[in-house]
Amino acid sequence: MAKTKPATNSIGKRYVPGKEVLAYSFAALGQGLAYSCMSSYITDYYMNVLTLNAWFVILLMLFARVWDAINDPLMGMIIDRHTTKRGRMKPYPVITALPIAILTILLFINPGFDTQNKSIWLYVFVAVSYVMWGMTYTVSDVPFWSLPNLMTPNAKERGNLISYAKTIGGIGSAVTVALPLIMGFMYDKVFADNMTTDEFGVFKFAFMAVSMAVIGMTIYGVCSTKVKERVHIPNAPKKKPGEIGTLKRIFTCKPLMLVVLAGSLSFGRYMLQAAAPHVARYSGLFVGTDPSTLSGAAQEAAYIKNASTVALVIQICAAIGMFGTQLFLPALYKKFEYKHIMIVSCLGGFVASCITIVIGWTTKNLLLCIPFMLISAIPLGVINNVSFAMVCDCLDFMEWKTGFRNTGLGSACQSFVNKIGNAFATVMIIGMYMIIDLDVATLNSKADSIVNIAMNLGSNQQFGMFALVTIVPGASLLLCAIPLFFYDLTGKKKEKVFAELAERRKANGVTVEE
């Protein structure tokens, strides 16, 4: 039996060996490969390949998030109250890898339902596959990102572990995002002779989903078996008469609620990646040959190539801004509070987004926007990493204040924030289609190709699409910064909480495995 000792929050001791850090980080990479299929391309697939009704997609997203408001906390309470023979958190990522792979593929595969006349069974299939994917992902994601709490009792080591995993996981997301864009560059040389532009859209999404889901979930499942739960927390006891309930403890934890609110308001950080395909299709911005000067097959090939270029430029800016920031976060953690890193990055992103819309729309030159798009992408890396570390600190605070440790439920809040952020981003994208009166489904039913639709948009419609990666994320980041000014789990207060919590854990039966 492994040797254990009473838990401490020792700042100096390192508990997680390098090989295990890599294993957890590569599991995050595998998760990112599959997750990014949904987060980056599901709206584009629904709107421009299946050409679903916009209101249906919005209502589907909202229904799924209402269900997540029930499903995510439920999963959190399950893992807080039960420990399996193989661990409290570790088994779930392993057993859910295969179901997530299958459901990710189903998201981007049409079994043969009529998309032209919009068969009711198409809508049923889309709704069921999307909701089932979300439920299964919750069962996997909440425990996976709760694992750092059980891998080490050291708060700083935990923050660094999350940062490394998020950075490596982001590489997985970037690979998935890049794959359809690279295929777009190959259209005229490889695919043009065998399929139309619309047929190519169906093929590239199916290829992306199958390859990324299989590779990603294999890595995720295998690497998740290599991590170790060291902090052994007794199962949460049943509620006693008159005792404050679990949900009330969560919702009355002020620091946690401020982080959740800030995370929800920061939904715009997803826009650079999620809206890039839509901006590339319909903003009128081009890098290279302007397809409007061509016709026929030459126009189709130029359109796909330019759309891929525009999307790639935006995605590269997002990736560099995000990864560059994540690489420096461990060093920033040593000098600055989480709160201050978040606030500065959000305000900087807001200013950069404002400059991008001015330069981009007055010059129509996307390349001139690159420096400012890079800066506007910094909050993507900061919020993705720092908010997770802040949630972990909030769980320590809640344990210190109430005597209860609700790791699973607290992490479920973060999972829900990520999902609601993606949903808000999706609603904003689809809402913009409706605001600028771009009904792809109706136009497509008239046998109009996506290329012809794009070539006949007005300047106001194109501006609306460009706003999705400029005005919308900028406003969102400004709102995100506001709740953080009231977050006070910093400095000496934070040190006091950690020190006193370490002593309390000794008496409460919390142990750390050597």
N, C-alpha and C positions, 0 to 999 in steps of 0.2 A: 504494500500500500504506500502511496506517495506521502511524503512528509508534509504536514501542514502546520501553520502557526497562526496566531491571531492576526486579523487584517490590520494593516496600517495604511496611511496615505503618504508614506515616506516619499519626499520629493526626490531624494538622491538615488534610490535604488531602482535598478532596471530589472524588470521581470520577464519581458518578452524577447527571446533571442532573435537574431537577424533573420534566420530561416523562416521563422514563424511570421514575422512582419511581412516578408515576401509572400508567403503562402496566403495570408489574409488579403494582401494588396492584389495579388493575382486573381483571387476569388472575386474581388471587386471589379477587376478588369473583365472577367467573364460575364459578370452581371451587367456591366456597362455595355458590352457588345449586344446583348439581347434587349436590354431596357431602352437603349437609344433607338432601336427600330420603331418602337411605339412612340416615344416622346418626341422624336425629330420628324417622323414621316407619316404618322397615322392620319393627321389632318389632310396632308397633301394627297394621300391615297384615297381617303374617303371623298374628298371634294373634286379631285381632278382625274381619278382613275375610275372609281365606282360612281362618281358624280351623284352622290347622295343628296337628298334634300337638306339644305342648311339648317332648318329648324329641327329636323330629326337629329342631326349630329349634336347640336347644342343641347337638346333635351337629354340625349343619351349621356353626354358628359356630365350634366347636372345630376341626373339620376344616379350615375355611378359614384359621384362624390357624396351624395346623400347617403348611399349605402356604405361608402367608406367611413363615414362619420360613425357608423355602428360597427362595421367590420374591423377597423383598425384598433379601436380601444378593446374590443372583445379579444382580439389576438393578443394584445398586450397583457390583459388580465390572465389569459390562459398560461402564458409563459411565466408570469409572476407567481402563479399559484401551483405550478406543476414542474417537477424535475424528472426527466426520463432517465433511464439507465445509462444513456449515452451522453447526458448533459442537459442543461436547461435550454440553451439556445442552439447549440451546434447541430442537432439532428435535422432541424427544419430546412436549412439551405441545402442539405444533402438530398433529402427525400423529395424536395420540390423542383429540383433542377430539370428532370425529365418532363413533368407536366408544364412547366413554364416554356420549355423549348417547343413542345407541341402546340401550345396555345399561341405563342408568338408567330409561328408559321401560319396558323389558321387566321390570324389577324390580317394577313396579306395574301391570302389565297381565296379566290372565288371558286367554289366547287362546281359552278356552272349555272348559277342563277342569272336571269336576264337583267343586264344593267341598262339596256336601252329603254325598256318599258317599266323598269323598276319593280320587279316582282316583290310581293310582300314577303316572300321567303328570304329574299336577299336582306331585307331590313331585319328580319328575325335572326338570321344567321349573324349579321354584324353585331346586333345588340347582345346576343348570348355570348359570342366569342369575346367581345370587349369586356363585359362584366365578369365573365369567368377568368379572364386573364388578370383583371385587377384583384379579384379575390385571392387567386393563387399566389400572385406576386406579394400580397400582404402577408400571407402565411410564411413566406420566405424572407421578405425584406426586413420586417420588424425584428425578428430574432438576429438576423445577420448584422445589422447595425447596432444591435444591443450588445453584441459580443465583446467589444472593447471594454465595456464595464466589468466583464468577468475575466478578461485576459490579464488585466493589471489593476491594482488599487491606486497606482501612481497617477494623479490627475494630469501631470505634464506629459508623461509617457503615453497616456491615453489620447491626449490631444494630438501628439505627434503621430501616433498610430493611425488615427482617423485621417490626418492630413496626407500621410503616405498612401493610404488606401484610396482616398478620393482622387489623388493625383494619378495613380496608376489606373484606377477605374475610368478616369476621364480619357485616358488613351484609348481604352476600349470603345468608349462612346465616339471618339473622333474617327476611329477606323470605320465604324458603322456608318457615320455621317458621310464619310468620304467615298464609300463604295459606289452608291448610285451616281455620284457626281463624276467619278472616274469613268463609269460605264457610259455616261452621257458624252464624254469626249470621244469615245470609241464608236459612237452611233454611225457616223457616215462611212467609216472604214470597215466596220464589222457587222453591223446589224441592219443598215439601211436597205440592203438588197432583199432581206428576208422578212421584214416587218415594218408596218407603218409606225409613226411616232406614238400613236395611242397604244398599239400593241407592244411597243417597246416599254412604255410606262408600266404595263401589267407585268412584263417579264422582269424588269429590273427590280421591282419591289419584291416579287416572289423569290428571286435569286438572293437578294439581300437577306430576307427573312430566314430562308432555309439555312444559308451558310452561317450567318451570325448567330442564329439560335442554337444550332448544333454545336458549333465551336465554342460559343460563349458559355452555354450551360454545362458543357463537358468540363471546361476549366473551372467553372464556379463550383460544381459539385465535388470534383476531385480535390481542389485546393481547400475547400471548407473542412475536409476531414483532417487537415494537417494543423489546425489551430487547437489551442488548449484553454479550457476554462479553469482558471486558478482561484478566482474569488468565489467561494462557496457561500451563498446566501441562503438561509433557511427559507422554505416555502412560506409565502404570505399566509398568515393565519386567517381563519374565517372571521368575518366581522362579528363583533360582540354587540349586544343590545346597547344602543345609545352612542356607539362609537362612530366617528366620522367615516363616511364611505370613501372608497378609493377614488371615484370620480371627483368628489368634492375636494379631496386633497390635491388632486391635479389642478382643478380649476381655481383653487384659492392660492396656488403657488404663484405669486406675482412675477418673479423673474421668469419662470417657465412660460407663463401666458404672454409676457412681453416678447419673448423670443418667438413664440408661435405666431403672434400678431405680426411681428416684423417679417417673418418668413412668408406669411400669407400675402402681405402687401408687396413683397419682392417678386411676385410672379413674373414681372417684366424681364427678369434675368434669363428666363427661358426663351425669350422672343428671338434673340439673335440666331439661335439654332432652329427653333421650331418654325419661325416665319421665313427663314432664308429661302426655302424652295418656292414659296408663294411670291416673295419679292423678286426672285430671279425670273419667275414666269411672267409677272404682270406689272412690274414697276416701270418698265421702259428703259431701264439702265442697262447698258451693254458694255462689255469689254471685248473689243474685237470688231468683227464685221457686223454692221447693223442689218438684221434680217429684213427690216421693212424696205430695204433697197433691192431685195431679191424677190424671186417668185418660184413657185413649184417646189420640186425636190430640193433645190439649192437653198430655198428659204427655210424649209423644214430642218435641214441639216445645220444651217447656221443658227437657227433659233435654239435647237437643243444644245449645241456647243456653247453658245453665249449664255444660255440659262445656267448651264453647268458651271461656267466660269464665274458668273456673278455669285451663284450660291457658294462656290468654293472659296471665293475671296472673303465672303461674309463668315463662312464657317472657319476658315483659317484664322481670321482675326479673333473669333470667339475662342478658338483652341489655344492660340498663343497667349492671349490675355488671361485665359483661365489657367493654363499650365504654368505660365511664367510666374503668376502670383502664387500658385500652390507650392512651387519649389522654394519660395522665400518665406512661406508662412512659418515653418518651424523656427527660423531665425527671428521673425517678427514677434512670435509668441514670447520670446525671452525678454523683449524690451517693452512691449505694449500690451494693454488689456484687450481681450477679445472685443469688447464693446467699442473701443476707439478704432480698431482696425475696420470693423464693420461700418461705422459711421463715415469715416474718411473715404472708404472705397465707394460707398453709395453716393455721397455728394460729388465725388470726382466723376463717377459714371453718369450722373445727371448732367453735369456741365458738358462732358464729352458728347453725350447724345444730342444736346442742343446744338452744338457746333456742327455735328455730322449732318443734321437735317438742313442747316443753312448752306453748307458747302456742297453737299450732294445734290440738292435740288436746284441751286443757282448755276452750278457748273455741269450737271449731269455726268460728272466724272467720278466714278466710284473709287478710282485709285487714290484720289486726293483725300478721301474720307478715311483711308486705312489707319493713319496714326490715331485718330479720334475713336474709331471703332475698336481699336486695340484697348484703349483706356476704358471705354464703356463696357468692355468684356471683363475687366478686372473683378467687378463685384460678383460675377458668376463663380469664379474660383473662391473668392473670399466667403461668400454666403454659404456655398455648398459645404465648405469645410468648417468654418468658424461656428456656424449655427449648431452643427452637430456637437462640437466641443462644448458650447454653451449649454445645450440641453443636458449633457452629462454632468456639468457643474450644477445645474438646477436640480437634477435628481439627487446629487449629494446634499444640496441645501434642503431639499424636502425631507430627506432621510434625517438630517440633523434637527430639523424643526419638529417633525411629527413622530420620528422613530420608525417610520415605514419606508421601505425601499421598493419603489414601483418602477423598476428598470424597463420592463416590457411596455408598460402603459405610457411611460414618458417617451420612449423611442417611437411608439405608435403615433404619438402626437407629431413627431418630426416626419414620419412617413406620410401622415395625412397632409401635412403642410406641403410636402413635395408634390403629392398628387393633386391637391387643390391648386397649387401653382401652375402645374401643367394644364389642368382643366381651364383655369382662368386664361392662360395663354391661348389655348385652343378656342375658347369662346371669343376672345378678342380677334383672333384671325378670321373666324367664320363671321363674326359680327361686322368686320371690315368688308367682307364680300357683300354683305347685305347693305351696308351704308353706301358703298359706291355702286350698288345695283349691278353686281357681277354675278349672274345666275348661270354658273357653268352647267348645271344639270339641264336647264331648259335649252340652252344653246347647243349642248351636246345632243339632245334629243332631235335637234333639227339637222343632225349629221354635220355639224360644224366642228372642225378639229380644234384642239387646244391651241395650235399655232395661229389659226385664223382668228380665234377669240382674242388672243394676246395682241395681235397686230391691229385690232380695231378698237382698242381702249382709248378713252379720252385722257387728257392730262390730269384732271382731278382724280380719276380712278387710279392712275399710276402713282400720284402723290399719296393717296390713301394707303396703298400697299407699301410704299417706302416708309411711311410713318410707323409701320409695325416693327421696324428695327431701329427706330430713332425716338420719336415722340413717346410712344407707349412705354418702352422700357425705361426711358428717362424719368417720366412721371412716377412710375412704379418704384424706382430706386429712391426718389425723394421721399415718398410716403414711407418706405421701409425704414429710413433713418429716424423718423420721429419717435416711435416707441422706444428706440434704443437709448435715447437721452434719459429715460426714466429707469433704466436697468442699473441696479446698484450692487450686484454681486461681484464686486471688484476689490482690489487692494487688500487692506487689512481685514475687512469684513470676510472676504473670501478665505484668507489665511486662517482666521479664527474658526470658521466653519469646518475647514479641512482638519485642523488640529484637534478640535473637540470631537469631531466625528470618528477619528481614528481611535480615540479612547473608548467611545461608546460601542464601537464595533467589537472590541475585545470582549465586552460584557454580553453582547447579543448573539454570540455564536457564529459570527462571520469569520471565516478562515481563508488563508491564502496558501495554495499549494506551491511548494518549492519546485 
